[in-house]
Amino acid sequence: MTDDATSSDKARRDRNRRVIDITCSTHGGARGFTPLVCTKRDDLIELNPHATNGCVLIFDEAAATALFDVLGEWLG
């Protein structure tokens, strides 16, 4: 088991974290192969694609609400 797999497995058991299996259009790979670790940290939401901390996106409430609204619009 790699360190990434260990981090991903640990995140799957934490109630303030969720792992969503997604696809990376930059790095390729099989569909649904990339783990997106979503973490709630106080009043911020952190998105960590690849579970490597290579590029971490942090959303405040306004940004998270905007993303939620856009996804709702696109997905119906």
C-alpha positions, 0 to 999 in steps of 0.5 A: 500500500502506498502512502497516498492509499493510506492517506485516502483510506484514513480520509474515508473514515474521518467524519470531516473528510470525504473521498470522491473518486473522480477523473483527472483530465490533466494526468489521465488514467482510468475513469474515476481513478483520482481521489479527491479528498474533501475536508471541512476545516472550521468554516473552510472547505479544502479540496485536495486532488490526488490526495498529495497536497500538490495543489489544494483548493480552499473555499470560504463559505461564499465560494463554496455556495457559488460552486454549489449553485453552479453545480446545481444549475448544471446538473439540474 
